[in-house]
């Protein structure tokens, strides 16, 4: 009997079977970190962009989680100023991919397949991931987690993308001025999936205490992290590794625990129970 989406989501919310190694991208000339399975050749890679004024260390558990499921994950630690360049962060994502694909990682037992690359990010980093996929692709998949507006707009880049995209927002802030998840999803040139996390907010994804919490931008939410990791992992395993058991995570109207699917239409958006 095939496992149900509830069972799969529960499994994917936990660490995967791979031992994880952590490395420093600055050794190759770019500030940042890379997380990899302990070994494996021609592995898929994910370039991950951080949110505004948020260090990559605040995503350590999420990046480790993805690596434990067999993905190489590189996260540039750049554009940390109060007025960052979103184009610069998008370019840094591509540089991170080139570094991972151009050298043997770890003890020489890890390599990346440059044809199996995804871009992902949080907040402004979500917009940077969309821009990177459009300007520096190709990308097998893109994931925009709790996206915030960028300059240039991620919507324009999304319209140029023919590949699949996953857009995740918190149900508490999807309609706020600082969240452009709907407009990105509706502009997407290929198949876009928009989902909201039950009780989630954009500030809930980064781990640990955040300086920005004092500014009213929210604090760490374990439930948001758990649900987002499951949704993202299943989506990437399907698109990057072709694991068909996770197909439900790549279908727009799928009913997945802890989230709601948002049906996209030209003139109306309505929520489906999930």
Secondary structure as the mmCIF struct_conf table of DSSP 4:
data_model
#
loop_
_struct_conf.conf_type_id
_struct_conf.id
_struct_conf.beg_label_comp_id
_struct_conf.beg_label_asym_id
_struct_conf.beg_label_seq_id
_struct_conf.end_label_comp_id
_struct_conf.end_label_asym_id
_struct_conf.end_label_seq_id
HELX_LH_PP_P HELX_LH_PP_P1 UNK A 2 UNK A 4
HELX_RH_AL_P HELX_RH_AL_P1 UNK A 5 UNK A 12
TURN_TY1_P TURN_TY1_P1 UNK A 13 UNK A 13
BEND BEND1 UNK A 14 UNK A 14
BEND BEND2 UNK A 17 UNK A 18
STRN STRN1 UNK A 20 UNK A 24
HELX_RH_3T_P HELX_RH_3T_P1 UNK A 25 UNK A 28
TURN_TY1_P TURN_TY1_P2 UNK A 29 UNK A 29
BEND BEND3 UNK A 30 UNK A 31
STRN STRN2 UNK A 32 UNK A 37
BEND BEND4 UNK A 38 UNK A 39
STRN STRN3 UNK A 40 UNK A 49
TURN_TY1_P TURN_TY1_P3 UNK A 52 UNK A 53
HELX_RH_3T_P HELX_RH_3T_P2 UNK A 56 UNK A 59
HELX_RH_AL_P HELX_RH_AL_P2 UNK A 60 UNK A 68
TURN_TY1_P TURN_TY1_P4 UNK A 69 UNK A 70
STRN STRN4 UNK A 72 UNK A 76
BEND BEND5 UNK A 81 UNK A 81
TURN_TY1_P TURN_TY1_P5 UNK A 82 UNK A 83
HELX_RH_AL_P HELX_RH_AL_P3 UNK A 86 UNK A 102
BEND BEND6 UNK A 103 UNK A 103
STRN STRN5 UNK A 105 UNK A 105
TURN_TY1_P TURN_TY1_P6 UNK A 106 UNK A 109
STRN STRN6 UNK A 110 UNK A 122
TURN_TY1_P TURN_TY1_P7 UNK A 123 UNK A 123
HELX_RH_AL_P HELX_RH_AL_P4 UNK A 124 UNK A 136
BEND BEND7 UNK A 140 UNK A 140
STRN STRN7 UNK A 141 UNK A 145
BEND BEND8 UNK A 146 UNK A 146
BEND BEND9 UNK A 151 UNK A 152
HELX_RH_AL_P HELX_RH_AL_P5 UNK A 154 UNK A 159
TURN_TY1_P TURN_TY1_P8 UNK A 160 UNK A 160
BEND BEND10 UNK A 163 UNK A 163
STRN STRN8 UNK A 165 UNK A 170
TURN_TY1_P TURN_TY1_P9 UNK A 171 UNK A 175
BEND BEND11 UNK A 176 UNK A 176
TURN_TY1_P TURN_TY1_P10 UNK A 177 UNK A 178
HELX_RH_AL_P HELX_RH_AL_P6 UNK A 181 UNK A 187
BEND BEND12 UNK A 189 UNK A 190
STRN STRN9 UNK A 192 UNK A 197
TURN_TY1_P TURN_TY1_P11 UNK A 198 UNK A 199
HELX_RH_3T_P HELX_RH_3T_P3 UNK A 202 UNK A 204
BEND BEND13 UNK A 205 UNK A 206
BEND BEND14 UNK A 208 UNK A 208
HELX_RH_3T_P HELX_RH_3T_P4 UNK A 211 UNK A 215
TURN_TY1_P TURN_TY1_P12 UNK A 216 UNK A 216
BEND BEND15 UNK A 217 UNK A 217
HELX_RH_AL_P HELX_RH_AL_P7 UNK A 222 UNK A 241
HELX_RH_3T_P HELX_RH_3T_P5 UNK A 244 UNK A 250
BEND BEND16 UNK A 251 UNK A 251
TURN_TY1_P TURN_TY1_P13 UNK A 252 UNK A 253
TURN_TY1_P TURN_TY1_P14 UNK A 257 UNK A 258
STRN STRN10 UNK A 259 UNK A 263
BEND BEND17 UNK A 266 UNK A 267
STRN STRN11 UNK A 270 UNK A 272
#
